Amino acid sequence: MFARITKYKMKPGTRDDAVKVLEGLKSQILGLPGTLQFINAANEDGLGYVVSVNQSREQSEQNAEAVTKIWANFADFMEAMPQPEGFDIVANWKN
């Protein structure tokens, strides 16, 4: 498995509007080939992380253009467009 992890920072006061846009993109995000799990965590100050768990590095890389287009929906909310990073998953524990 492979994780794409993206740190981002929203402009002040834009979180609620960004969450509304995010909710409208759920099926598009989860429909990316190889996507197993999607987590978006953010503080009230707009600092957040997206963790996308994918079946493989190759599938994640093949989704790069589509992911960039999805992030474009948030351009008005972001202090700067984030740059995703990829990592091999070495543990994925759940209760």
Secondary structure as UniProt FT lines:
FT   STRAND          2..10
FT   TURN            12..13
FT   HELIX           15..24
FT   HELIX           26..30
FT   TURN            33..34
FT   STRAND          35..42
FT   TURN            44..45
FT   STRAND          47..54
FT   HELIX           57..62
FT   HELIX           64..72
FT   TURN            73..77
FT   STRAND          85..88
//
